Amino acid sequence: MGNRLYVGNLSFQSTAADSLRAAFAAFGSVTDVHLVTDRESGQSRGFGFVTMGNAQEAAKAISEMNNATLDGR
């Protein structure tokens, strides 16, 4: 599970396929993206998880994306 990264403070307009996968793909292979949504409304809750291919890619993504802006946030 060391390759699964928590991504917080996301814009409510961020999408798993477009925004998150594209942003993290620059640091290696992205095996899974899960954007957490509200059960009733289906709207994003502002956080999600990205699973990278290996620990080195995960470490690089953490160092590069920490405090980075994505979709205006």
Number of C-alpha atoms within 10 A of each C-alpha: 8 11 17 18 17 12 17 12 13 21 17 14 12 18 17 18 12 9 15 22 20 12 13 22 14 13 19 15 15 22 14 14 19 17 19 15 15 10 9 6 7 9 13 19 16 17 17 20 17 22 22 26 16 16 14 14 19 23 16 14 20 17 10 13 15 9 10 10 11 14 12 9 12
